Amino acid sequence: MRHLPTRTTRTSHRGVIGALLAGLLCAAGATVPAVADSPAPAPAPAPQAGNGLALTPPMGFNNWNSTHCRAEFNEAMVKGIADIFVEKGLKDAGYQYVNLDDCWAKPQRNADGKLEADPQRFPNGIKSVADYVHSKGLKIGIYTSAGTKTCDSVGLPGALGHEYSDAQQFADWGIDYLKYDNCNNQGVDARQRYTTMRDALAATGRPIVYSICEWGENKPWEWAGEIGNLWRTTGDINDSWGSMLSLMKQNLPLAAAAGPGHWNDPDMLEVGNGGMTDTEYRTHFSMWSVMAAPLLIGSDLRKAGPETFEILSNHEVIAVDQDPLGKQGTVLSSTGGRWVVTKEMQDGSRVVALFNEKGSAQRISTTAEAAGLPKATAYTMRDLWEHTTYNTAGSVSATVPAHGTVLLRIAADRKWATHPPAVELGLKASPLIEAGRTAALTTTVTDLGRTPATKVSAALTGPSGWQVKAASPTGSPALPTGRALTTRWKVSAPAGTATGTYDLKLTAQYRSPAGTRVRSTVPFQAHVVVAPPAGAGYLGDLPQLSAANGWGPVEKDTSNGESKAGDGNPLTIGGAVFAKGLGVHADSAVEFYTGGACGAVTAQVGVDDEKGAKGTVAFEVWADGTKVASTGVLTNAMPAQPLSADVSGAQVVRLVVTDGGDGVDSDHADWADLRITC
């Protein structure tokens, strides 16, 4: 699936070209191919999920997220990725598939009806590239569409009506994995199209992992387990926090459909492409692993930095994804953006993901019993990113940085006492600091272990030039189970400090009963803010505390547009054009500091006209964590709706747009004429 202005786009333009082409063919009296191009009837093969392939989620690489159809996608790149898999230890970590996406083929089949490689991109042909990849002990994948053409705007040949000949050609080339897309499908029933290719692949006799990419449109989790090894549950991902979050939320409820040989696929990884922070990429990798999702690297590893390789090669997190039991993680709770997701492992342990959806640090907690473990005196708890093991009396809790995930593996074993006690580092209240003024912050260091923590000390540090002073004791001789060291701090940013986000760091040092020294650190983000000016003004002109958007960035005074900054259009709802406001895409959340000095937020809201008749959204206004105004579901057929909210006394105002309950397709939403009275 793609989402680019130059081609069929599916997060916002799903199926446009296919629908138009189907209409034209029908109008012309054309016959749409609905069955395979050759074979005589034969006994149906066994379900693809039982073919012995993909017993754990496939791991590998796909070029699309980093190259799309640009010229840099070529033979040299594919071979280079194969080399890097071996040289950087990714092969040893479990990555094995080097997959080609769209644009590998010539625009026309040859005189024999066969597909041919683009001679500019692949001068030696696909078989030669496959041989090279195989020589590295790796496997190779290829792409086509279950339609007359693929998804690229050039219109490369698809496999609809050519399933058996194309499948045999792939097998002859040595292909090990097929991604089968959904563009230009002529309205033919999805299950029929994907079943035909399943049968065609089986007829080749070659083991080929079968990836169904129909974007979740026909609920493949209900039927594709008998057809493919994995199926897309969502539209396309893009390299943004909002996109990744939206896909994660769509995929999480589908855990019952996943298992060995048949996996839910929320799309490829964006780790390393640059649109998210390293913290957000660790969350991306953590949650895909907890969901037992395929791990297909989407960044150009030839350009990747060490942090990208560190994330992608974390063996302990990969082991969560690749656990042979094949259970997808399930949601225990998600109140207030504080997600607890647990995954049962083959050895009886449980993996717990404490995931913070919000733009500031939050405390997230559960218990070992709630995660599914038997009642015990204590438990062993392994932090899979810090690679450190602790004991816990049963509490599973952490203060998780904004957009971060703490990933823990917990077991009820008898060796818990050999490990130091876990401690939780906390920060009470969100750190909002006005430059030149002193803010009061309170930190805690809490013993979660069954054993005491001794010689405990806490330290808080900030950016260069900031003043951070303790206003109460920073140490304790001992903390028994459940007890905390609480320290008050006075923090000030120098006058003139620019508004924005700055890093604070809380560090605790302590000893276990055996004398082991432990050092634990949690990063926080302090927001330097300025009080809004007196009077009425446009809220969008104030600095944003945080912003998350489902497609591309939040745009000021224009519509959302596409995925790049500044590519929007004039804000337009029902034909009415507005000069000021914010253009967003569901799911979206934008926060502003109002400092308790404002009274009302008003706006004209609705779906922007740039998506034609598509899009359904709902708007919400929150004041310090309380919803104070909302709309019902709004569609593109509706004119702008007035929205007013009382935010009196609120320190933070949060503007939220949700998808209206039907997914995020084309959900371009406008906060038009957005004003605040202070």
FITITI-589099 format. One line per 10 residues: number of its first residue (from 1); their letters; for each residue x, y, z of C-alpha. Coordinates in Angstrom, 3 decimals, decimal comma, m for minus. Example, Ala and Ser with C-alpha at 12.3 -4.5 7.8 and 13.67 -1.06 7.14 Angstrom:
# residues 2
1) AS) 12,300/m4,500/7,800; 13,670/m1,060/7,140
# end
This chain:
# residues 678
1) MRHLPTRTTR) 0,000/0,000/0,000; 1,227/3,483/m0,818; 0,481/7,030/0,212; 2,082/9,493/m2,186; 0,606/12,402/m4,137; 1,900/10,928/m7,399; 0,189/7,570/m7,148; m2,744/5,680/m5,718; m2,750/6,519/m2,022; m4,496/4,463/0,533
11) TSHRGVIGAL) m4,260/5,979/3,920; m6,072/8,913/2,358; m6,980/7,830/m1,191; m7,608/4,112/m0,906; m8,586/2,381/m4,125; m9,198/5,500/m6,249; m7,437/4,280/m9,373; m8,844/0,765/m9,003; m12,401/2,064/m8,679; m12,091/4,430/m11,624
21) LAGLLCAAGA) m10,495/1,790/m13,821; m13,153/m0,746/m12,884; m15,828/1,755/m13,836; m14,199/2,473/m17,165; m13,840/m1,207/m17,968; m17,444/m1,896/m17,086; m18,613/1,100/m19,115; m16,673/m0,182/m22,086; m18,115/m3,652/m21,703; m14,727/m5,125/m20,842
31) TVPAVADSPA) m14,458/m8,483/m19,148; m12,544/m8,468/m15,880; m10,430/m11,559/m15,320; m11,644/m13,342/m12,227; m9,832/m16,665/m12,358; m6,346/m17,945/m12,956; m4,823/m17,847/m16,407; m4,158/m21,537/m16,777; m4,462/m24,698/m14,951; m6,860/m27,546/m15,160
41) PAPAPAPQAG) m8,881/m28,135/m11,993; m6,859/m29,794/m9,262; m7,392/m30,716/m5,622; m7,190/m27,665/m3,364; m3,878/m27,433/m1,536; m3,626/m27,446/2,222; m4,181/m24,066/3,877; m1,147/m21,855/3,470; m0,933/m21,324/7,225; m0,157/m25,042/7,464
51) NGLALTPPMG) 2,673/m25,018/4,930; 5,371/m25,077/7,587; 6,505/m21,516/6,764; 6,614/m18,395/8,937; 6,166/m20,328/12,170; 7,479/m17,179/13,778; 6,842/m13,704/12,309; 9,003/m13,054/9,220; 12,025/m10,827/9,751; 13,870/m8,989/7,023
61) FNNWNSTHCR) 13,964/m5,862/4,881; 11,700/m4,093/2,396; 12,882/m1,049/0,455; 9,581/0,817/0,099; 9,591/3,030/3,201; 13,028/4,448/2,434; 13,085/4,587/m1,382; 9,547/4,351/m2,781; 10,049/4,167/m6,580; 13,083/6,429/m6,722
71) AEFNEAMVKG) 16,079/5,427/m8,801; 18,092/4,490/m5,697; 16,068/1,260/m5,491; 18,217/m0,985/m7,632; 20,397/m4,060/m7,761; 23,278/m2,424/m5,906; 21,017/m1,470/m3,021; 19,543/m4,938/m2,669; 22,960/m6,580/m2,684; 24,246/m3,951/m0,267
81) IADIFVEKGL) 21,466/m4,714/2,198; 22,291/m8,418/2,000; 25,930/m7,622/2,748; 24,948/m5,469/5,748; 22,707/m8,210/7,143; 25,789/m10,393/7,405; 28,373/m7,750/8,362; 26,310/m6,030/11,063; 24,984/m9,197/12,693; 21,390/m8,755/11,575
91) KDAGYQYVNL) 21,389/m12,202/9,989; 22,528/m13,685/13,291; 19,780/m11,700/15,042; 17,165/m13,461/12,895; 16,642/m11,233/9,867; 16,577/m13,333/6,699; 14,342/m11,876/3,957; 15,617/m9,167/1,582; 12,410/m8,109/m0,157; 11,874/m6,085/m3,321
101) DDCWAKPQRN) 8,785/m3,867/m3,402; 7,036/m2,152/m6,326; 8,909/m0,793/m9,381; 11,269/m3,703/m9,967; 9,543/m4,645/m13,265; 9,298/m3,259/m16,787; 6,005/m1,506/m17,618; 4,994/m4,227/m20,092; 5,130/m8,005/m20,160; 7,227/m9,530/m22,932
111) ADGKLEADPQ) 5,841/m11,244/m26,041; 5,410/m14,469/m24,067; 3,408/m12,694/m21,355; 6,272/m12,932/m18,876; 7,392/m10,307/m16,374; 10,823/m8,783/m16,913; 13,049/m6,808/m14,575; 13,618/m3,119/m15,219; 17,005/m3,183/m17,035; 18,063/0,132/m15,493
121) RFPNGIKSVA) 17,462/m1,029/m11,937; 18,322/m4,713/m12,325; 20,612/m5,104/m15,349; 21,447/m8,700/m14,439; 17,864/m9,734/m13,783; 16,057/m10,948/m10,683; 17,501/m14,475/m10,796; 21,016/m13,077/m10,497; 20,050/m10,948/m7,500; 18,297/m13,912/m5,896
131) DYVHSKGLKI) 21,408/m16,037/m6,349; 23,504/m13,355/m4,667; 21,135/m13,066/m1,702; 21,032/m16,847/m1,357; 24,825/m16,983/m1,409; 24,762/m14,974/1,815; 22,568/m17,549/3,487; 19,548/m15,237/3,186; 16,217/m15,341/1,357; 14,653/m12,994/m1,169
141) GIYTSAGTKT) 11,142/m11,636/m1,591; 9,286/m9,935/m4,425; 6,148/m7,848/m4,935; 3,136/m7,720/m7,216; m0,537/m6,782/m6,938; m3,757/m8,796/m7,037; m4,962/m6,499/m9,794; m4,347/m5,622/m13,411; m1,563/m3,247/m12,416; 0,532/m2,585/m9,321
151) CDSVGLPGAL) 0,152/0,492/m7,147; 2,777/2,683/m8,801; 1,401/5,515/m10,935; 3,419/4,253/m13,935; 1,134/1,234/m14,031; 3,369/m1,821/m13,876; 1,792/m5,190/m14,679; m0,150/m6,879/m11,888; m0,900/m10,568/m11,516; m4,707/m10,659/m11,840
161) GHEYSDAQQF) m5,357/m13,194/m14,590; m1,683/m14,240/m14,638; m1,405/m15,879/m11,223; m0,089/m19,290/m12,234; 2,445/m18,091/m14,792; 3,708/m15,331/m12,464; 3,957/m17,677/m9,494; 5,962/m20,157/m11,559; 8,214/m17,374/m12,781; 8,862/m16,283/m9,206
171) ADWGIDYLKY) 9,658/m19,863/m8,255; 12,018/m20,234/m11,224; 13,866/m17,117/m10,083; 14,272/m18,577/m6,598; 11,852/m16,268/m4,786; 11,117/m17,149/m1,147; 8,490/m14,544/m0,192; 5,661/m12,803/m2,058; 4,004/m9,549/m1,005; 0,678/m9,441/m2,859
181) DNCNNQGVDA) m0,887/m5,951/m2,941; m4,457/m4,813/m3,659; m4,405/m2,043/m6,289; m6,451/m2,050/m9,512; m8,322/m5,144/m8,372; m11,311/m4,545/m10,675; m13,725/m5,180/m7,848; m13,067/m8,909/m7,844; m13,758/m10,486/m4,448; m10,654/m10,241/m2,276
191) RQRYTTMRDA) m10,871/m13,752/m0,881; m11,158/m15,142/m4,411; m8,155/m13,179/m5,700; m5,910/m14,096/m2,802; m6,983/m17,737/m2,821; m6,089/m18,024/m6,507; m2,546/m16,843/m5,858; m2,279/m19,187/m2,869; m3,130/m22,091/m5,141; m0,713/m20,827/m7,802
201) LAATGRPIVY) 2,150/m20,621/m5,305; 1,386/m24,094/m3,996; 1,372/m25,477/m7,538; 5,005/m24,414/m8,034; 6,183/m26,786/m5,317; 8,525/m24,099/m3,965; 8,092/m22,934/m0,351; 7,148/m19,241/m0,679; 5,929/m17,190/2,289; 2,682/m15,519/1,249
211) SICEWGENKP) 2,037/m11,959/2,481; m1,493/m10,675/1,813; m1,514/m6,879/1,519; m5,181/m5,920/1,177; m4,938/m3,214/3,888; m7,468/m4,758/6,259; m10,352/m3,638/4,048; m12,159/m6,999/4,096; m11,240/m8,051/7,641; m8,620/m10,591/6,552
221) WEWAGEIGNL) m8,017/m11,624/10,162; m11,369/m13,427/9,876; m10,480/m15,522/6,807; m6,874/m15,188/5,667; m5,467/m17,748/8,112; m6,454/m20,435/5,629; m4,875/m18,573/2,724; m1,743/m16,636/3,669; 1,062/m16,582/6,185; 0,480/m12,937/7,098
231) WRTTGDINDS) m2,009/m10,253/6,194; m2,072/m6,503/6,526; m4,521/m5,349/9,164; m4,080/m1,645/8,408; m3,397/0,970/5,802; 0,167/2,085/5,065; 2,466/3,282/7,793; 4,383/6,522/7,424; 7,383/7,768/9,363; 5,472/9,679/12,048
241) WGSMLSLMKQ) 4,402/9,096/15,618; 0,729/9,560/14,778; 0,802/6,997/11,989; 2,629/4,384/14,024; 0,277/4,922/16,979; m2,840/4,640/14,834; m1,722/1,356/13,261; m0,763/m0,072/16,632; m4,241/0,706/17,997; m5,894/m0,948/14,994
251) NLPLAAAAGP) m3,785/m4,102/15,301; m3,869/m4,682/19,060; m7,505/m5,918/19,280; m6,859/m8,662/16,702; m4,647/m10,902/18,855; m6,919/m13,942/18,601; m6,244/m14,243/14,857; m2,461/m14,556/15,140; m0,351/m17,630/15,692; 2,427/m19,759/14,167
261) GHWNDPDMLE) 2,194/m19,601/10,380; m0,471/m16,863/10,322; 0,242/m13,347/11,564; m1,410/m9,962/11,835; 0,717/m7,422/9,946; 0,441/m3,718/10,916; 2,976/m2,846/8,180; 6,716/m2,424/8,023; 9,150/m0,763/10,422; 10,111/2,893/10,072
271) VGNGGMTDTE) 13,018/2,650/12,539; 15,892/4,799/11,295; 14,074/6,847/8,646; 14,314/10,047/10,699; 10,699/11,071/11,262; 10,571/9,974/14,896; 12,847/10,208/17,903; 14,935/7,282/19,096; 12,538/6,941/22,045; 9,614/6,665/19,611
281) YRTHFSMWSV) 11,495/4,166/17,455; 12,173/1,994/20,519; 8,445/2,101/21,235; 7,739/1,169/17,608; 10,088/m1,823/17,796; 8,863/m2,842/21,262; 5,178/m2,781/20,396; 5,621/m4,566/17,053; 7,503/m7,286/18,939; 4,858/m7,569/21,663
291) MAAPLLIGSD) 2,227/m7,837/18,908; 4,171/m10,691/17,270; 4,227/m8,608/14,095; 6,538/m9,209/11,144; 9,758/m7,217/11,591; 10,600/m5,878/8,145; 13,204/m3,117/8,247; 12,130/m0,129/6,181; 15,221/2,081/6,386; 18,225/2,184/4,068
301) LRKAGPETFE) 20,755/0,428/6,260; 23,615/1,770/4,141; 22,893/5,177/5,678; 21,822/4,090/9,167; 23,564/5,249/12,319; 24,581/3,159/15,335; 21,364/3,892/17,253; 19,296/2,362/14,449; 21,370/m0,819/14,496; 21,201/m0,911/18,294
311) ILSNHEVIAV) 17,395/m0,856/18,185; 17,006/m3,310/15,322; 19,495/m5,812/16,724; 18,224/m5,963/20,323; 18,220/m9,741/20,716; 16,101/m9,677/23,867; 13,314/m7,703/22,196; 13,554/m9,818/19,035; 13,115/m12,909/21,225; 9,747/m11,515/22,318
321) DQDPLGKQGT) 8,620/m11,256/18,698; 10,048/m14,647/17,744; 8,795/m16,640/20,714; 7,702/m20,083/19,408; 4,407/m20,017/21,314; 3,291/m17,371/18,826; 0,952/m15,422/21,102; 0,187/m11,820/20,171; 0,150/m9,474/23,156; m3,162/m8,310/24,594
331) VLSSTGGRWV) m4,185/m5,058/26,252; m4,704/m5,073/30,026; m5,445/m1,343/30,261; m5,056/1,922/28,366; m6,609/4,582/30,589; m5,304/8,077/29,991; m2,825/6,924/27,378; m1,138/4,644/29,943; m0,988/1,326/28,100; m0,264/m2,030/29,699
341) VTKEMQDGSR) 0,133/m4,800/27,112; 1,121/m8,346/28,078; 2,385/m11,303/26,073; 2,546/m14,913/27,187; 5,843/m16,650/26,408; 6,584/m20,322/25,792; 8,671/m20,658/28,963; 5,793/m19,435/31,147; 7,146/m15,920/31,627; 5,212/m12,826/30,679
351) VVALFNEKGS) 6,401/m9,789/28,770; 4,851/m6,533/29,941; 4,988/m3,375/27,844; 4,361/m0,162/29,776; 3,702/2,263/26,947; 3,091/6,000/27,356; 1,030/7,484/24,537; 1,130/11,027/25,929; 3,561/13,893/25,365; 4,807/14,033/28,965
361) AQRISTTAEA) 6,096/11,433/31,418; 3,486/9,256/33,134; 3,503/6,588/35,822; 2,206/3,262/34,481; 1,676/0,225/36,678; 0,264/m3,275/36,945; 1,134/m6,429/38,870; 2,748/m9,734/38,002; m0,502/m11,543/38,809; m2,528/m9,229/36,564
371) AGLPKATAYT) m0,059/m10,037/33,784; m0,941/m13,726/34,132; 1,736/m15,085/36,459; 0,927/m17,257/39,492; 1,017/m15,769/42,948; 4,540/m15,898/44,383; 6,677/m14,391/47,130; 8,678/m12,486/44,528; 9,491/m12,472/40,833; 12,468/m11,982/38,546
381) MRDLWEHTTY) 12,048/m8,952/36,290; 14,290/m8,263/33,287; 14,410/m4,844/31,604; 14,844/m5,703/27,910; 16,234/m2,303/26,882; 18,477/m1,739/29,895; 19,516/m5,427/29,898; 19,356/m5,513/33,688; 17,623/m7,994/36,000; 15,870/m7,174/39,299
391) NTAGSVSATV) 13,538/m8,729/41,812; 10,044/m7,421/42,480; 7,532/m8,206/45,199; 4,869/m8,195/42,505; 4,577/m4,555/41,515; 5,341/m3,777/37,886; 5,604/m0,034/37,644; 7,640/2,700/36,003; 7,545/6,369/35,195; 7,674/6,177/31,414
401) PAHGTVLLRI) 9,008/9,103/29,354; 6,827/10,790/26,758; 6,094/8,381/23,859; 8,305/5,809/25,552; 7,958/2,127/26,413; 9,450/0,169/29,274; 9,636/m3,472/28,198; 9,916/m6,062/30,966; 10,078/m9,855/31,032; 8,803/m11,276/34,307
411) AADRKWATHP) 9,010/m14,823/35,641; 7,998/m16,614/38,828; 11,246/m18,423/39,525; 13,290/m19,295/42,587; 16,311/m17,217/41,641; 14,707/m13,839/42,334; 16,748/m13,241/45,499; 20,030/m13,275/43,548; 19,037/m10,007/41,878; 18,910/m6,507/43,367
421) PAVELGLKAS) 15,521/m4,964/44,125; 13,812/m2,963/41,417; 13,215/0,702/42,172; 10,774/3,044/40,485; 11,871/6,594/39,748; 9,018/9,066/39,668; 8,267/12,724/39,098; 5,149/14,269/40,590; 3,393/16,775/38,312; 4,334/17,750/34,776
431) PLIEAGRTAA) 7,395/20,042/34,665; 6,107/23,304/33,155; 8,624/26,065/33,763; 8,404/29,754/32,906; 11,857/31,129/32,062; 13,351/33,234/34,838; 11,015/31,800/37,480; 11,516/28,973/39,955; 9,347/25,880/39,692; 8,899/23,288/42,431
441) LTTTVTDLGR) 9,307/19,646/41,438; 9,039/16,518/43,571; 10,743/13,212/42,787; 10,385/9,773/44,318; 12,540/6,664/44,480; 10,382/3,684/45,476; 11,549/0,149/46,304; 9,458/m2,365/44,322; 11,592/m5,326/45,344; 11,052/m8,001/47,960
451) TPATKVSAAL) 14,487/m7,109/49,368; 15,432/m3,668/50,753; 17,427/m1,073/48,860; 20,186/0,422/51,001; 22,320/3,565/50,837; 19,802/5,186/48,475; 20,526/8,570/46,906; 18,770/10,688/44,285; 20,121/13,355/41,939; 18,282/15,605/39,484
461) TGPSGWQVKA) 20,154/17,355/36,676; 19,087/19,752/33,941; 20,546/21,533/30,919; 23,652/23,667/31,172; 22,865/27,011/32,811; 19,792/25,763/34,660; 19,649/25,836/38,450; 18,543/22,652/40,188; 18,670/22,637/43,999; 17,356/20,106/46,506
471) ASPTGSPALP) 14,929/21,498/49,086; 14,715/18,278/51,134; 16,932/15,228/51,805; 18,305/13,391/48,770; 19,281/10,174/50,551; 18,007/7,364/52,765; 19,944/4,619/54,594; 17,400/1,972/53,566; 14,089/1,563/51,757; 12,053/m1,569/52,539
481) TGRALTTRWK) 9,461/m2,922/50,121; 7,000/m0,244/49,035; 8,753/2,667/50,796; 9,934/5,764/48,927; 12,549/8,474/49,173; 10,739/11,738/48,358; 12,778/14,806/47,429; 11,603/18,330/46,673; 13,569/20,367/44,149; 13,680/23,974/43,009
491) VSAPAGTATG) 14,295/24,258/39,280; 14,728/27,388/37,201; 15,590/28,056/33,567; 17,571/31,232/32,810; 15,592/34,281/31,758; 15,317/34,392/27,996; 15,302/30,615/27,568; 13,376/29,854/24,404; 10,084/28,030/24,692; 10,378/24,353/23,956
501) TYDLKLTAQY) 11,227/20,979/25,433; 14,344/20,379/27,525; 15,784/17,274/29,146; 15,934/16,625/32,874; 17,413/13,439/34,313; 16,649/11,738/37,623; 19,282/9,276/38,807; 19,074/6,938/41,785; 21,964/4,974/43,251; 21,567/2,213/45,825
511) RSPAGTRVRS) 22,847/m1,167/46,970; 21,258/m4,588/47,196; 21,480/m6,595/50,457; 24,426/m8,448/48,921; 26,224/m5,169/48,356; 25,694/m4,927/44,589; 25,765/m1,305/43,454; 22,914/m0,269/41,203; 22,428/2,936/39,233; 19,084/3,698/37,633
521) TVPFQAHVVV) 18,192/6,701/35,474; 14,970/8,051/34,030; 14,863/10,969/31,561; 12,096/13,545/31,820; 11,134/16,410/29,585; 10,628/19,871/31,031; 8,638/22,361/28,986; 9,739/25,969/29,060; 6,540/27,926/28,552; 5,308/31,504/28,379
531) APPAGAGYLG) 1,976/32,729/29,642; m0,420/33,555/26,790; m0,978/37,251/26,097; m4,000/38,959/27,628; m7,076/39,309/25,465; m8,366/37,248/22,585; m6,144/35,695/19,950; m5,580/32,751/17,681; m4,666/29,648/19,646; m2,634/28,267/16,748
541) DLPQLSAANG) m0,242/31,215/17,070; 0,825/30,092/20,574; 3,779/27,692/20,962; 2,759/24,038/20,993; 3,675/21,954/24,023; 3,356/18,761/22,013; 1,808/17,574/18,782; 0,954/14,145/17,406; m0,642/13,662/14,003; m1,911/10,657/12,071
551) WGPVEKDTSN) m0,362/11,682/8,731; 2,486/14,153/8,377; 2,898/17,141/10,711; 0,252/19,424/12,169; m0,042/22,360/9,754; m0,569/25,976/10,826; m3,145/27,998/8,824; m3,406/25,322/6,099; m4,977/21,908/5,732; m3,065/18,729/6,549
561) GESKAGDGNP) m2,151/18,040/2,915; 0,133/15,045/2,528; 3,055/13,753/4,575; 5,521/16,632/4,105; 5,548/19,855/6,104; 4,030/22,822/4,312; 2,176/20,834/1,652; m1,356/21,778/2,765; m4,020/23,924/1,106; m6,215/26,769/2,399
571) LTIGGAVFAK) m8,430/25,550/5,240; m11,736/24,738/3,538; m14,835/23,149/5,073; m17,991/22,771/3,009; m16,734/25,326/0,534; m16,019/27,949/3,225; m12,393/29,103/3,351; m10,716/30,138/6,615; m7,477/32,104/6,945; m6,416/30,872/10,397
581) GLGVHADSAV) m6,384/27,576/12,239; m4,752/24,161/12,321; m4,874/21,360/9,764; m4,533/17,878/11,256; m5,162/14,217/10,446; m6,799/11,759/12,839; m5,663/10,514/15,233; m4,288/13,855/16,389; m3,545/15,658/19,653; m2,072/19,157/20,049
591) EFYTGGACGA) m1,315/20,712/23,465; m0,918/24,368/24,439; 0,138/25,989/27,716; m2,501/28,406/28,950; m1,193/28,950/32,475; m4,600/29,151/34,139; m5,171/32,551/32,530; m7,688/31,739/29,786; m11,417/31,237/29,670; m12,715/29,932/26,349
601) VTAQVGVDDE) m11,663/28,161/23,180; m13,810/28,535/20,055; m13,460/27,118/16,547; m15,241/26,130/13,370; m14,471/22,449/12,862; m14,963/19,809/10,201; m13,431/17,590/7,522; m11,351/19,523/5,003; m12,639/19,573/1,424; m9,288/18,389/0,009
611) KGAKGTVAFE) m10,380/14,750/0,370; m13,591/15,057/m1,636; m16,398/13,034/m0,099; m14,124/11,040/2,206; m13,335/11,358/5,893; m15,154/11,019/9,218; m13,789/12,610/12,393; m14,749/13,777/15,878; m13,291/16,772/17,747; m12,570/17,086/21,479
621) VWADGTKVAS) m11,205/19,818/23,757; m9,506/18,806/27,001; m8,530/21,036/29,938; m5,920/19,575/32,321; m6,974/16,016/31,550; m10,745/16,632/31,582; m12,819/16,583/28,417; m14,747/19,863/28,320; m16,223/19,825/24,807; m16,754/17,415/21,925
631) TGVLTNAMPA) m18,608/16,973/18,677; m20,356/13,951/17,316; m18,997/12,264/14,213; m18,556/14,797/11,395; m18,367/13,918/7,696; m17,207/15,769/4,595; m20,841/16,290/3,610; m21,344/18,583/6,614; m20,540/22,313/6,813; m18,245/23,702/9,484
641) QPLSADVSGA) m19,611/23,159/12,984; m19,139/25,674/15,821; m17,311/24,326/18,865; m16,876/26,174/22,152; m15,157/25,024/25,348; m14,717/26,529/28,808; m11,060/26,074/29,798; m11,066/28,422/32,790; m8,123/27,823/35,113; m6,522/25,140/32,952
651) QVVRLVVTDG) m2,752/24,995/32,748; m2,830/22,928/29,545; m5,423/22,799/26,748; m5,430/19,745/24,516; m7,091/19,570/21,095; m7,933/16,023/20,009; m9,287/14,614/16,746; m10,346/10,951/16,577; m11,268/8,848/13,561; m15,030/8,722/14,129
661) GDGVDSDHAD) m14,827/4,995/14,798; m14,200/3,800/11,228; m10,437/4,032/10,778; m8,286/6,924/9,619; m8,836/6,822/5,856; m8,836/10,423/4,528; m9,481/11,911/7,982; m8,140/15,405/7,227; m9,621/17,670/9,920; m9,577/21,452/10,360
671) WADLRITC) m9,600/23,522/13,538; m10,637/26,609/11,575; m10,860/30,107/13,059; m9,367/28,641/16,240; m9,409/31,293/18,989; m8,727/31,543/22,710; m9,805/34,233/25,163; m7,393/35,067/27,975
# end
